[in-house]
């Protein structure tokens, strides 16, 4: 949208410089939508480089260092972070001394749109193509299409101001109520679902997510565990907690022996910010602070996406995820879902924290673009070789095992403590008591954990349909799912 408005103004300024009447924006808009414009269609222009960035084309797959995909909006939001990405990609990274001396900020100020636009050389005269130089720098603000004939939706308007911290609970409640009243609503059995920033939030999480978006302030040392529901979250929480806290809590004294991992790493949207309430003690948490979320990458609080905190995403194949999710829903006393009806909603994407393809794809793309920020892990890989995956995890988190720790067998100790079988059989995880009033029982978080168990619950038509949907949604992404034990041993 910004591109078409900027393009029209650019063309108009050139026409006017030659005392010609520019075409109306409506006429140019129609051509633009048809793809009939300079260097168009715009979708092929953007998608071609985006696909290459993802490694779809052979050349970029073999030489991913040849292409860096950047967005104008990210540059506007944080030019320093984007400039560091660019400098590293170009092979001219800033040194520690340069960073300390403020060279990054100096270059940012020099190259800011405001400064460039103010230079005399940019105000008058013609370039070598006899085009007015003033045509190249127009407005500073993003979303300039708002000043034309288009207005943004309620959720996008909300997100543009989400970097403003809301500290007052009364003001928070008012903002949440106003926004929720504008959101699309569906239902999942007896649970209403609200669509916010492309993600379907259940009623117990929507208020908390909005509150976090308005209030949560990420720290660069924070670690966030993300996942779609029933993708191995409970297991991954145990691993992350044990790796990060191994010096405070050795395996034989681990809180995991007596505490559910969900109570050690709590969800932002429906534990810390439950019902939209502002927590009081987040700044007092020991560093690194550990959090969890089921939100899409694009739906994360502004400060998380634009800080240097680390995100670990665990993914599971959609067929096993659906079966596990369905059985989990059945454990709620007031909720007895129908398999066929739940399956239809899952395939449509209208499910808690769905659509599943957007939940997964957002983090997959982020892990390709920002591997230093997002680590993408697979449940099936953990099942196959937990020690190998733990080593990937500890290096990413910034808590690598020392040679001494490896020689003493600490890696194996933690992997044994955090193995699915061991966690499932701990007394705390076998309890039938509810985890909280109205919540699921403790033993609901560990069922079978098998790869390929979906064959015992879904008929062939259901399997074929869901596999087809998955293939269509992830076509060209480079992401491959493992559906059976045979997949694990056919590498």
C-alpha positions in Angstrom: 0.0 0.0 0.0 2.8 2.4 0.9 4.6 1.4 -2.3 1.7 2.3 -4.6 1.2 5.8 -3.0 5.0 6.5 -3.0 5.2 5.3 -6.7 2.3 7.5 -7.8 3.8 10.6 -6.1 7.2 9.8 -7.7 5.7 9.5 -11.1 3.6 12.6 -10.6 6.6 14.7 -9.6 8.4 13.7 -12.7 5.4 14.6 -14.9 5.1 18.0 -13.2 8.8 18.7 -13.7 8.2 18.5 -17.4 5.0 20.6 -17.1 2.8 17.5 -17.9 -0.5 16.5 -16.2 0.0 13.3 -14.1 -2.5 10.5 -14.4 -5.0 10.2 -11.5 -4.1 7.7 -8.8 -7.1 5.5 -9.5 -5.9 4.8 -13.0 -2.4 3.9 -11.8 -3.9 1.9 -9.0 -5.8 -0.3 -11.5 -2.6 -0.9 -13.5 -0.7 -1.6 -10.3 -3.2 -4.3 -9.2 -2.9 -5.9 -12.6 0.8 -6.0 -12.4 1.2 -3.7 -15.4 3.7 -1.2 -14.1 7.5 -0.5 -14.2 9.4 -3.7 -13.1 6.1 -5.4 -12.1 4.1 -7.3 -11.2 5.1 -6.3 -7.7 4.2 -9.7 -6.2 6.6 -11.5 -8.6 9.3 -8.9 -7.8 9.0 -9.4 -4.1 8.2 -13.1 -4.0 11.1 -14.0 -6.3 13.7 -12.6 -3.9 11.8 -13.9 -0.8 11.7 -17.4 -2.2 15.4 -17.2 -3.0 16.0 -16.0 0.5 14.2 -19.1 1.9 16.4 -21.3 -0.2 13.8 -22.4 -2.7 16.0 -21.7 -5.7 19.0 -23.9 -6.1 21.5 -21.1 -6.3 20.5 -19.5 -3.1 20.2 -22.9 -1.4 23.8 -23.6 -2.3 24.9 -20.0 -1.6 22.6 -18.5 1.0 25.2 -15.8 1.6 24.3 -14.3 -1.8 21.0 -12.8 -0.7 19.8 -10.8 2.2 16.0 -9.9 2.3 15.2 -6.7 4.2 12.0 -4.7 4.6 11.6 -0.9 4.6 9.4 -1.1 7.7 12.0 -2.9 9.7 14.6 -0.2 8.7 12.1 2.5 9.9 11.5 0.7 13.2 15.1 0.0 14.2 17.7 1.2 11.7 20.6 0.2 14.1 19.7 -3.5 14.2 19.0 -3.6 10.5 22.3 -1.8 9.8 24.2 -4.4 11.8 22.5 -7.2 9.8 23.5 -5.5 6.6 27.1 -4.8 7.7 27.6 -8.4 8.7 26.1 -9.7 5.4 28.2 -7.4 3.3 31.3 -8.6 5.0 32.0 -5.3 6.8 30.8 -5.9 10.4 31.2 -3.2 12.9 34.0 -3.8 15.4 33.4 -3.7 19.2 35.5 -0.4 19.2 33.3 1.1 16.5 30.1 0.2 18.4 31.5 1.7 21.6 32.5 4.9 19.8 29.0 5.3 18.4 29.9 4.8 14.8 26.6 2.8 14.2 24.5 5.7 15.5 26.6 8.2 13.5 26.0 6.3 10.2 22.3 6.0 11.1 22.0 9.8 11.6 23.8 10.4 8.3 21.6 8.0 6.4 18.3 8.8 8.1 15.5 9.8 5.7 15.1 13.1 7.6 18.8 14.0 7.2 19.1 12.9 3.6 16.0 14.8 2.7 17.3 18.0 4.3 20.6 18.0 2.3 20.7 20.8 -0.4 21.8 18.2 -3.0 18.5 16.4 -2.5 16.3 19.5 -2.8 16.9 20.8 -6.3 18.4 20.0 -9.7 18.3 17.0 -12.0 20.2 13.7 -11.9 21.9 12.1 -14.9 18.6 10.8 -16.2 17.2 14.4 -16.1 14.8 13.5 -13.3 14.3 15.8 -10.4 16.4 14.7 -7.4 13.6 15.9 -5.0 11.4 13.1 -6.3 13.4 10.4 -4.5 12.7 11.5 -0.9 9.2 12.4 0.0 7.7 11.4 3.4 9.4 10.0 6.5 6.5 8.1 8.0 5.5 4.5 7.1 2.0 3.6 6.2 1.7 6.8 4.1 -1.3 5.2 2.4 -3.3 6.3 5.4 -3.2 9.8 3.9 -4.7 8.5 0.6 -7.9 6.6 0.2 -7.2 3.7 2.6 -7.5 3.3 6.3 -6.0 0.6 8.5 -8.0 -2.1 10.4 -8.4 -1.9 14.1 -5.8 -4.5 14.9 -3.1 -2.9 12.7 -3.9 0.5 14.2 -3.5 -1.0 17.6 -0.2 -2.6 16.8 1.3 0.7 15.5 0.9 2.1 19.0 1.8 -1.0 21.0 5.3 0.2 21.7 3.7 2.8 24.1 3.8 1.3 27.6 0.5 1.2 29.5 1.0 1.0 33.2 -2.4 1.9 34.6 -4.7 -1.1 35.1 -7.9 0.9 34.5 -6.5 2.3 31.3 -5.4 -1.2 30.3 -8.9 -2.7 30.9 -10.4 0.1 28.8 -8.1 -0.4 25.9 -8.6 -4.2 26.0 -12.4 -3.9 26.1 -12.4 -1.4 23.2 -10.3 -3.6 21.0 -12.0 -6.9 21.8 -15.3 -5.4 20.7 -13.9 -5.0 17.2 -12.3 -8.4 16.7 -13.7 -11.3 14.7 -15.2 -14.1 16.9 -15.6 -17.8 16.3 -16.1 -20.7 18.7 -14.3 -23.9 19.5 -17.0 -25.9 21.3 -17.7 -23.8 24.4 -14.6 -21.7 24.1 -14.9 -18.4 22.1 -12.0 -17.6 19.8 -10.9 -14.0 18.9 -8.8 -13.3 15.9 -6.0 -10.8 16.7 -3.1 -10.1 14.3 -4.0 -13.2 12.4 -4.0 -15.5 15.4 -7.1 -17.1 16.9 -6.8 -16.6 20.7 -9.1 -18.5 23.1 -11.1 -16.4 25.5 -8.7 -17.2 28.4 -5.7 -15.8 26.5 -6.9 -12.8 24.4 -7.0 -10.3 27.2 -3.6 -11.3 28.4 -2.1 -11.1 24.9 -3.3 -7.6 24.4 -2.1 -6.6 27.8 1.3 -8.0 27.1 1.5 -6.2 23.8 0.8 -2.9 25.6 2.9 -3.5 28.7 5.6 -6.3 28.4 9.2 -5.0 28.1 11.6 -7.6 26.8 15.2 -7.8 28.0 18.0 -8.8 25.7 18.8 -11.7 28.0 15.2 -13.1 28.0 14.5 -16.6 26.6 11.1 -17.3 25.1 9.8 -20.8 24.4 7.2 -20.7 21.6 5.1 -23.5 20.1 1.6 -24.4 18.9 -0.4 -26.3 21.5 0.6 -29.9 22.0 3.8 -29.8 20.0 6.2 -30.8 22.7 6.0 -27.7 24.8 6.0 -29.4 28.2 9.0 -31.4 27.3 10.9 -28.5 25.8 10.2 -26.4 29.0 11.9 -29.1 31.0 15.0 -29.1 28.8 15.4 -25.3 28.6 14.9 -24.9 32.4 17.4 -27.6 33.2 20.1 -26.3 30.8 19.8 -22.7 31.9 19.6 -23.5 35.7 22.0 -26.5 35.9 24.4 -24.7 38.2 21.6 -23.7 40.6 19.7 -26.9 40.3 21.8 -30.1 39.5 19.7 -32.9 38.0 19.4 -34.8 41.2 17.9 -31.7 42.9 15.9 -30.4 40.1 12.5 -28.7 40.8 11.2 -30.8 37.9 11.2 -33.8 40.3 8.3 -32.1 42.2 7.0 -29.4 39.9 5.2 -29.4 36.6 7.4 -27.7 34.0 4.5 -25.3 33.1 4.8 -23.8 36.6 8.6 -23.2 36.1 8.2 -21.5 32.7 4.9 -19.8 32.5 2.9 -18.5 29.5 2.9 -14.8 29.0 -0.6 -14.5 27.6 -2.5 -16.6 30.1 -0.4 -16.9 33.2 1.7 -13.7 33.7 -1.0 -11.5 32.1 -4.0 -13.6 33.0 -7.3 -11.8 32.2 -5.3 -8.7 31.2 -3.9 -8.0 34.6 -0.6 -6.2 34.8 2.0 -8.3 36.7 4.1 -6.5 39.3 7.3 -8.5 39.7 8.6 -9.3 36.2 11.6 -7.1 36.6 12.6 -9.0 39.8 12.9 -12.4 38.0 16.4 -13.9 38.0 18.2 -13.5 34.6 17.8 -14.9 32.1 14.0 -14.6 32.5 12.2 -17.6 31.0 8.8 -17.2 29.3 6.5 -19.3 27.1 3.9 -18.5 24.5 1.6 -20.1 21.9 1.3 -16.8 19.9 2.3 -16.5 16.3 5.7 -14.8 15.7 3.8 -11.8 14.1 1.6 -11.6 17.2 4.3 -11.4 19.8 4.6 -8.3 21.9 6.4 -5.5 20.0 9.4 -5.5 22.5 10.1 -9.2 22.0 10.3 -9.1 18.2 12.5 -6.0 18.3 14.9 -6.9 21.1 17.9 -9.3 21.1 16.1 -11.9 23.3 16.3 -15.5 22.1 13.3 -17.5 21.0 13.2 -21.4 20.8 10.3 -22.7 18.7 9.4 -26.4 18.9 7.4 -27.9 16.0 5.6 -31.2 15.6 4.0 -32.7 12.5 0.4 -31.5 12.2 -1.2 -34.9 12.2 0.2 -36.0 15.6 -0.3 -32.4 16.9 -4.0 -32.6 16.1 -4.6 -36.0 17.7 -2.7 -34.9 20.9 -4.6 -31.6 21.0 -8.0 -33.4 20.6 -7.3 -35.8 23.4 -6.1 -32.9 25.6 -9.4 -31.0 25.0 -11.3 -34.1 26.2 -9.7 -33.9 29.6 -11.5 -30.6 30.5 -14.5 -31.5 32.6 -16.9 -29.1 30.7 -15.6 -29.9 27.2 -16.3 -33.1 25.3 -15.5 -32.2 21.7 -16.5 -34.2 18.7 -13.5 -35.6 16.7 -15.0 -34.8 13.2 -16.0 -31.3 14.2 -12.7 -30.5 15.8 -10.9 -31.9 12.7 -12.8 -29.6 10.4 -12.0 -26.5 12.5 -8.3 -27.6 12.7 -8.2 -27.9 8.9 -9.8 -24.5 8.5 -7.3 -23.0 10.9 -10.0 -21.9 13.4 -8.4 -23.5 16.4 -6.7 -22.3 19.6 -3.7 -20.2 18.4 -4.3 -21.3 14.8 -4.1 -21.5 11.9 -1.4 -24.1 12.6 0.4 -23.3 9.3 0.7 -19.6 10.2 1.9 -20.5 13.8 4.6 -22.7 12.4 5.6 -20.7 9.3 6.1 -17.4 11.1 8.8 -18.9 13.3 10.3 -21.0 10.5 10.8 -17.8 8.4 12.1 -15.9 11.3 14.7 -18.7 12.0 15.9 -18.5 8.5 16.1 -14.7 8.5 17.4 -14.3 12.1 19.1 -17.5 13.1 20.8 -15.8 16.0 17.4 -14.9 17.4 15.1 -17.9 16.6 16.0 -21.6 16.9 13.6 -23.9 15.1 13.5 -27.4 16.6 11.4 -30.4 15.8 9.7 -32.8 18.2 10.6 -35.8 16.1 14.3 -34.9 16.1 14.2 -34.7 19.9 12.6 -38.2 20.0 15.3 -39.5 17.8 18.4 -38.0 19.4 17.8 -35.9 22.5 21.5 -35.5 23.3 22.3 -34.1 19.9 19.4 -31.7 20.0 20.3 -30.6 23.5 23.7 -29.6 22.3 22.1 -27.5 19.6 19.9 -26.0 22.2 22.5 -25.1 24.8 24.8 -23.4 22.3 21.9 -21.3 21.0 20.8 -20.3 24.5 24.3 -19.2 25.4 24.8 -21.9 28.0 27.2 -24.3 26.3 28.4 -27.4 28.3 32.0 -27.2 29.2 34.4 -30.1 28.3 34.5 -31.0 32.0 30.7 -31.2 32.2 30.6 -33.3 29.1 33.3 -35.6 30.5 31.3 -36.0 33.7 28.2 -37.0 31.8 26.1 -34.0 32.7 24.6 -33.9 29.2 23.4 -37.4 29.6 22.1 -36.8 33.1 20.0 -33.9 32.0 18.7 -35.7 28.9 17.8 -38.7 31.2 16.0 -36.4 33.6 14.2 -34.7 30.8 13.4 -37.7 28.7 9.7 -38.0 27.9 9.5 -41.4 29.6 11.1 -40.2 32.9 9.0 -37.0 33.1 5.8 -38.9 32.4 6.4 -41.3 35.3 7.3 -38.7 37.9 4.7 -38.6 40.7 3.9 -35.0 40.1 3.1 -35.6 36.5 0.9 -38.7 37.2 -1.5 -36.7 39.5 -5.1 -36.5 38.5 -5.5 -33.2 40.4 -6.2 -30.1 38.3 -3.3 -27.8 37.7 -5.5 -24.8 38.6 -9.2 -24.3 39.3 -11.1 -25.5 36.2 -7.8 -26.4 34.5 -6.6 -29.8 33.1 -5.1 -32.4 35.4 -1.4 -32.8 35.9 -1.3 -36.1 34.0 -2.9 -34.6 30.9 0.4 -33.2 29.7 2.1 -36.6 29.0 0.0 -39.1 27.0 1.9 -41.2 24.5 4.4 -38.9 22.8 4.8 -41.3 19.9 5.7 -40.3 16.4 3.0 -41.5 13.9 0.4 -42.3 16.6 -2.2 -40.5 14.4 -2.7 -43.7 12.3 -4.5 -45.1 15.3 -7.0 -42.3 15.5 -7.5 -40.8 12.0 -9.0 -42.6 9.0 -7.1 -42.6 5.7 -9.2 -39.8 4.2 -8.6 -37.6 7.1 -4.9 -38.3 6.9 -4.7 -37.6 3.2 -6.7 -34.4 3.4 -4.6 -33.0 6.2 -1.3 -34.0 4.5 -2.5 -32.2 1.3 -3.4 -29.0 3.3 0.0 -29.1 4.9 1.8 -29.6 1.6 -0.1 -26.7 0.1 0.5 -24.3 3.0 4.2 -25.1 3.3 5.0 -25.4 -0.4 8.3 -23.8 -1.3 9.2 -23.1 2.3 11.9 -25.8 2.6 10.2 -27.1 5.8 9.8 -30.9 5.8 7.7 -32.8 8.4 8.4 -36.3 9.8 5.3 -38.4 10.2 6.5 -41.8 11.3 9.3 -43.7 13.0 10.5 -44.8 9.5 11.0 -41.1 8.6 13.4 -40.8 11.6 15.7 -43.6 10.3 15.6 -42.9 6.6 17.9 -39.9 6.5 
